[in-house]
Amino acid sequence: MTPSARARSFLALNSTAIYVLAFLVTTVIHELAHALVGYLCGSGPVLHHNFVEHTFEAHLAVFPQVAIALAGPVISLIQGLVASLGFFRSRRRGSMQLFVLWLAVLGFNNFLGYLMTGPFFSMGDIGHIYVLLGTPMILQIIFAVVGAGILAFIAFKWTRPFLQFAHQPHSLADGNSRKNFAFHIIILPWLIGSAVVTLLYLPVVAIISIIYPSMSGAVLIFPWQSADDVTDVKLSKNRGLSRASFGWAVALLVMIWLFKWVLAPGIVF
């Protein structure tokens, strides 16, 4: 294997580990928001790895149920905004900044994805809110279209931030080189990471929880395909992503342990 190929392999492996870690963190933050608001509303929440069981939710009035359902998407939106601010305020482009960037991407994906799928999945957070409020289908469709438009716009803006992790001139030399770099730092982590997350999400609680890990990342095709049009990208001075990184692997293993063996059985609030 050539040094260049080895560097691309490590780039894909490191970004995949960071992607999965960020995905699991995003999931826990999202579900924790449901649980905390549920606790405040008296729903008797039990926090699991990728869902919250509300013991007394059926006895609550409509608006407390709406607040509980809305808490997850709102905290994901806040995550996206805060992580984006943190990423763009930093001048470094190392593995920690990639983790923050993935948190931003997944936070926006979560919120806007729920908005897009609300009319079609009544079991999802936004879809559940529509059912509770009796939201007219025309409004649901409008919100879904607006959400899709915003997500597509943001997705095209992710191209440059991901390319900024390249540290070798040949990675950005031409359109094909930039798309190849984007493929290893964006697409492979999504494809491999989605399979890992889907396995970690088992057993199946709701069909959307199995569909979501793979389908939510489809928007990442946009920054990959538009990489050949992005020029004048400043090279990173950090070569860490192109080398073996055991720290992120350990962090991921610890998170998987927490996810499957601490959260999955359930934590009563």
N, C-alpha and C positions, 0 to 999 in steps of 0.2 A: 504494500500500500504506500502510495506517495505521501510525502508530508502534507501536501494540500488536501488530499483525500482524507487523511487521518484527522486533520484539523476540522474538516466539514463533518466528519462522523462525531467527533467530540462536541461540536457545536450543536448538532441535532440531539445528542444524548443529554447534554446539559440543559438545553432549552426544554426538552421533554420532561425532565425531572422537575424543572422549575414550573412548567405549565401545570403538571399534575398537582404539585404542591399548592400553587395558587388557586387551582380549581377547587381543591378540597377546603382550603381556607375560606374561599368565597362561599362555598356551600354551608360551612359551619356558621359563618357570620350571618348569612341569610336566615338560616333556621333558628339561630339564637335570637334574632330580632323577633321572629314569630313567637318564640317561647317567652321572651321577656314581656312583650305586650300582652300575651295571653295570661301571664301571671298577674299583671296589673289589672286585667279585666276579669280575673277570677275564672279562667277556663280550665284550671288544673292541668297545665301543660306537662308533657313528658317529652324531653328533647332526645331525638334519635339522630343518626348520622346524616340522613338526608330528608327527614320529615319530622313534624311535630304532632304528637297525639294530644288532642285537647279533650280531656275527660268530660268537661261540663259545657262545652261550646254550644251544644244544642239548646241549652237553657238561657243563653245570652240573647240580648236584644240585637237588632240588626246592626247598629252602628259599632258596638264593640266587636262584632264578628268582622265587619269591614276593616276596622283598625288592625285586627290581628292579621288578616289576609294582606293588607297593604304594607305592613311593617317590613316584610322581606324584600319586596321590590324597591321600596324607598331606601332601605339601608344599602342595597346593591347600587342604586344610583349615587348615593353619597360616597360609597367606596370608589366608584368610577371617577367621580369628580376629585376626591381627595388624592387618590393615587395618581391621577393625571397631573395635578398641581405639583405633587412631590417629584414626579418624573421630570417635568419640564423645568423645574427649579434647579435640578441637579445638572452639573456639567459632566459628571462621570458617566461612563457607559460600560459598566461591568455587570456581573451576574446579579447583584442586588438591584440595580436599576432595571434589569430585565424582569425580575420578579415583580417589581412595582408596576412595570408596564403591563405585564400579564394580569395583575390585579385590576388595573384600569380597564383593560379590554374586557375581562370577564364580568366586571361590575356593570359596565354599560350593556354588555350582551344579556345579562340577567334581566335587567330592568326593561330594556327595549324588546327583548325576546318575549317576555310575558305580555307586553303591550301588543305585540304582533299576533300572538297566538290566543289572546283572550277570547275572540269570537268563536274559536274552534275547540278549545279545551276548557270546559267548565270546571274541571278539577284543578286547573292551575290557579295561581293566586288572583290574577286579574280577572280571569274567567269566572271565578267564584264570586268576586265582587260584583261583576255584571249581573249574576244570577240574584244575589242578595238585594241589589238595588233596582232590579228590573230594567236595566239599561237598554234602550232601543237598539236594535241590531245596526241601524244606520250609523249611530254614534260609535258603536264598537268597531265597525269597519273603518270609519274615519280615523279613530285612534290607532288602529292597526296599520293603516297606510302611512300615517304620520310617523309612527314608530319605525316602520321599515325604511322610510326615507331618511330619517335622522341616523339610523344605524348604518345605512349604506354610505352616507356622507362622512360619518366618523371613520368608517372602515378604510376609506380611501386615504384619510389623513394619517392612518397608522403606518403607512409604507415607510416614510422617511424615518420615524423613530426606530423601527426595527433595523433598517439599513445602517443606522448610526452605530450599531454594534460591530460592524466590520472593521477589522484593523489592518487588512492587507489591501493594497491598491487594486490588485487583480480581481478582488471580490466585487468591485464596483466599476470595473473597467468599461463594461458595455452593458446593454440591456439584458443579454442572456446571462451574464455573470451576476448581475443584480437579482434577476429572477431565481437563479440557482441558489444564491445566498438566502434569499427570502424563503425559498422552498425548505431549506434546512433549518431555519430558525423559526418559521411560522407553520408551514404545512405539515411536515413530518411530526412535530410535537403535537399538533392537533389530531392527526390520524392515529398515532401510537397512543397518545395520552387519552384520547376518547375511549379507546378499547380498555385501557387500564381503569379509568374512572367508572366505566359501565360495569366492570367486574366488581369494583369496590361498592357500587350502589346496590348490588344484589343482597338480599332477595328482592324481587319486584314488589313494590308497594303500589305504584301507579304506573301505567304505561308511559306517561310523559317523562317519568324519572329515568327510563331506559333510553328513550328517544333523545332526550335533551342533550346528554354529553356529546353526541356526535353531530346532531343537527345544528346545535347552537354555534358550532365553529365554522359552519359553511360560509359565513360572511368573511372569514379569513382568506377566502379565495380572492377577494377584491384587492387587499394590499399586496398579495403575491403577484397577481397578474399586472398590477399597475407599477411594479418595481422597475420595469424597463423604461418608464417615462420619467422617473425621478432622478435628477442629476444634482451635482454640486453638494454631495453628502460628505460631511466631515468625518474622517476616519477616527475610530476610537484608538486610544493609547493602551487600552486594556486587552491583553491576550488571553485572559483567564477562561473565556468561554470556549476556546479552541484547544483546551487542555483538559486532562482528567480532573474532575472535581468531586472529591468524596464528601465534602461538606454538605452539598445539596442532596446527595444520595442518602446520607444519614438523616438529614432534616425530613426528607420525604418518608423514610421508613418510620420515623417517630410519629409523623402525622398519620400515616396509614394505621399504625397501632392505636392511636387515639380514636381514629375514625371508626375502625371496625371492632375494637375490643373494649372501648370505653363508651363511645357515643351510641353505637348500634344497639346495645342492650337497652338503653334508655336512661336518662337522668331526670328524676322527678323534681319539679320546681314547687 
